[in-house]
Amino acid sequence: MAYKIDQTKCIGCHTCMGVCPAMAIGDSPDGKCVIDPTKCMSCGTCAAMCPVSAIAAEH
């Protein structure tokens, strides 16, 4: 179960990028963050740290 960033909520603060132990989060062309599902360890650290609750587990 990977996590996904809701692009309508993401403010591009990059907090998630700094806390991801798998380094699975990168920039999209518009400056918001995206998660590479092939690298995501599903630890939930990014979701817990997101200040705008833009990250959730993808079902």
RAPE-V162364 format. One record per backbone hydrogen bond with DSSP energy under -0.5 kcal/mol. CO is the residue of the C=O (numbers start at 0). NH is the residue of the N-H. Records with the same first field share a line. If there is no record, write none. Layout:
CO: NH / NH
//
This chain:
1: 57
3: 5 / 55
4: 6
5: 8 / 9
13: 17
14: 18
15: 18 / 19
18: 20
19: 22
23: 35
25: 33
27: 30
31: 27
33: 25
34: 36
35: 38 / 39
43: 47
44: 48
45: 49
49: 52
53: 5
55: 3
56: 58
//
